[in-house]
Amino acid sequence: MSRRRGGATGCEDDEATPPGCGFHGIRTHSDPTMSDRRWLVTFGTGLIILSVVLYVLHFLAFHDLYYITSYTLGDLAFLPLEVLLVTLVFHQVLAFRDRRQRKEKQNMLIGVFFSALGTQLLTYVSDNDPDRDRIRPLLMVADTWTAKTFREVAARLKRHPSHVRIDSVDLTAVKRFLGSREDLLLRLLENPMLLEHETFAGLLRAIFHFDEELQRRPDLSRLPESDITHLGGDLERIYGLLIREWLDYMRYLQKNYPYLFSLAMRTNPFDETASAIVA
């Protein structure tokens, strides 16, 4: 009796190798890429043969070689224009549609970020901005704002120093808050779609870095002044990025989702009287 070596595969060493078994009874699998390529070659060959057969039938039926030749040359003459239309026009239309869909998905993820983390963090950090009284009137976003208004405010924000009074920040509370949302931060950082949004990806990296800095310090109440200054620089980096991303997100909501924009206005981080309740 021959000893079966292939186990569950049914391949044996000392018998004729069954179909699908390679060297020494190891079962092999066909390369899907090669299979797809063979299918394309077969399909293309079939189309060429079909075209030749139809031309032959046309000649046998009408005996008009001049028409066949002129028609074929006419098709070949139009081929470059057809390629131009397909590659430059149709392809651009598809690319624009794809970019719009990807932008929509990016903004959905950014909305999740602000709902679960960003708005609360911006509210707390902005409360510790020594220039908050100067910047708050600038960021009281309203439904009457135009695209020009958003651009003007964004330009003025670039000149805002984004300072934070780090000595007034409860670092223990921030550590606990960010630590409870580490899973969300990781999932957002792992999403390749958000990596295409460079400024928002930079914001995520800055927040994750700041969270890591806090989590590695067991006791935040006994830090030297130099370390507190270092953490303050990290928080100010987050603050500057967060304001700009929030303003861009507000502009997106106003343009595309008025009902979401309504809630975002009522919970504006820079509005001291903000309330989700509709008065």
Order of alpha helices (4+ residues) and beta strands (2+ residues): alpha-alpha-alpha-alpha-alpha-alpha-alpha-alpha-alpha-alpha-alpha-alpha
